[in-house]
Amino acid sequence: MKNLQDIEITDFKIPVIRKISQELFISEDSAEKIFTVLRSEKYPFLGNELSVIQETTGNNGLIVLNGVYSLNIKKSLLILIAFALDIKVTYGAASLALQFIGLDGQVLYKLNRENGEQCIAREIVLNRYTNKNILSSKECINNDLPCKYRVDGQCKCSSERVEEILRKLEELLVIKPVNAEGVYGMNI
């Protein structure tokens, strides 16, 4: 029997996007942003939660948008991706979704954008795991978020500050340690 917390669909791109939209009570434009993240090779979802069954190429070798995709994902992970992408979910829809996945009794904490909390939480959601070196590239990885640590496109958030944020997110039960080497993952 299918778990009611899982979303499963095998279809063309548009129906998959429509299913995400319906399940999360968001616009199809927002659902397409989530699909783009799931489809990206940058993140670990492609080949795991989203599989490409068939992609059709045109005569010029370009991929045509009528490929067939199989999506099998926990609703809670989709909600976290939506929040990480700053997709506006109505309070009622968010409340219903959180009740549906069993998180309605937990306290919700608004992450601070300016202090790097939302940036780090977004990276943990999109990459599944992280450690204190999450921002070590020095190039700002979330330019759409306002942040006091971004100077001329460069991230100036210290590893000490990252560790503080990770500890705070752990205390809030947003993340949990995965191993003794300081790797953290989402607490879902």
Disulfide bonds with the S-S distance in Angstrom:
none
